[in-house]
Amino acid sequence: MNILLSGATGRVGSHIVNYALDDRHHVTVLVRTPEKIQINNENLTIIQGNVLNKEDIVHAIHGSDVVISALNTDGTTTLSESMSLIIEAMENEGTKRIITIGTAGILQSRTTPNSLRYQSSESKRKSTRAAKEHHKVYDMLKQSTLEWTIVCPTYLPDGERIGKYRIERNFLPEDGVEISVPDTSEFTFRQIKTSDYIKSRVGIAY
């Protein structure tokens, strides 16, 4: 497959690049600083650009079968601003499948079923700013024509790849506390081959 990955220099994104290349897919990454990608592989195309530049997004998405966004919020609105450009470019290009990394804060609350976790007492986070940014992305994807999946990890230490974890559609698995970066990356990558969680959020935890 031709995979476009944004956020390739981040903790999760860098693992996804490796999983995809190991599986012999062609990976295109859109990055501001190409020097940060220390991989030499004939199946890797590095495009220097910015996810907030519409022309860069359109150029990068051309010919893609699937888009994976592993961008984080970084204390800015880059996540939601870039997503509107990505959705528009995908719909124009005819690329249907997108998998993004969200946060457990935008899963449904068990204690207050009509709320998201970050809006309820279930979330222990003091700041809701990142969750609100992920919530905007969730709303945009719901309104799009795309086949989207949002992978929603809880606390995300670097950790080891264990290969065993619990997943649940739209909720965080009961008493889930953490999930490592490698396991989150592996599960996210595996979604390119399955339609199990189309138009769903997926909670993931040990």
WOQUITA-V974847 format. One record per backbone hydrogen bond with DSSP energy under -0.5 kcal/mol. CO is the residue of the C=O (numbers start at 0). NH is the residue of the N-H. If there is no record, write none. Layout:
CO&NH + CO&NH
This chain:
0&2 + 0&25 + 1&64 + 1&65 + 2&4 + 2&27 + 3&67 + 4&29 + 5&69 + 6&9 + 9&13 + 10&14 + 11&15 + 12&16 + 13&17 + 14&18 + 15&19 + 16&20 + 17&21 + 18&22 + 19&24 + 20&23 + 24&26 + 25&2 + 26&44 + 27&4 + 28&30 + 28&46 + 29&6 + 30&48 + 31&33 + 32&35 + 33&36 + 35&37 + 38&40 + 40&43 + 42&26 + 42&44 + 43&45 + 44&28 + 44&46 + 45&47 + 46&30 + 46&48 + 49&52 + 51&53 + 52&56 + 53&57 + 54&58 + 55&59 + 56&60 + 57&61 + 60&63 + 64&96 + 65&3 + 66&98 + 67&5 + 67&69 + 68&100 + 72&75 + 76&80 + 77&81 + 78&82 + 79&83 + 80&84 + 81&85 + 82&86 + 83&87 + 84&88 + 85&89 + 86&90 + 87&91 + 88&92 + 89&93 + 89&94 + 93&95 + 95&146 + 96&66 + 97&148 + 98&68 + 99&101 + 99&150 + 102&105 + 103&106 + 104&117 + 106&116 + 111&108 + 111&114 + 114&108 + 115&118 + 116&119 + 116&122 + 119&122 + 127&131 + 128&132 + 129&133 + 130&134 + 131&135 + 132&136 + 133&137 + 134&138 + 135&139 + 136&140 + 137&141 + 138&142 + 139&143 + 140&143 + 145&147 + 146&97 + 147&198 + 147&199 + 148&99 + 148&150 + 149&151 + 149&201 + 150&101 + 150&152 + 151&203 + 152&103 + 154&156 + 154&178 + 156&180 + 157&180 + 157&181 + 159&161 + 165&204 + 167&170 + 167&202 + 169&107 + 170&202 + 172&175 + 176&154 + 177&205 + 179&183 + 180&184 + 181&185 + 182&186 + 183&187 + 184&188 + 185&189 + 186&190 + 187&190 + 188&191 + 189&192 + 190&193 + 194&197 + 196&199 + 199&149 + 200&169 + 201&151 + 202&167 + 203&153 + 204&165
